[in-house]
Every structure is written in structure tokens, then in C-alpha cells.
Amino acid sequence: MEPLNLDAVETDLADVEKALARLDDGSYWTDENTQLPIDPAHLAIHPTARTNPSPLS
């Protein structure tokens, strides 16, 4: 069994807290760089995403 990576857990928790704050302030669905809507399919897969995926991914 691998040891627990506390840094990764803290990073994940911070991402969830940011996503919840964005839900509260109404910006959850908006790309923070372009101000365009984030693709709902992308958010379904990556609920803590703050931007749309790059066209190259």
C-alpha cells in the first residue's frame, strides 16, 4: 500500500473549496481566463475545472 500523499489531498481540498466558492459567487460555469462558458461536459468530468480545456488536449 502506498503512503498517503498529504500534499495531493490538500491540493484537491483547495480545488474543491475554490469550486464551491465559485458556485456561491455565480462564476462556476465561466472560464476564469476567457470569461466564456465552460463546457458542461468538461465540468462533468472535471468538476473543479476553472478553465476550458486547451484545444490541443
Secondary structure, 3 states (H helix, E strand, C coil): CCCCCHHHHHHHHHHHHHHHHHHHHCCCCECCCCCCECCHHHHHHCCCCCCCCCCCC
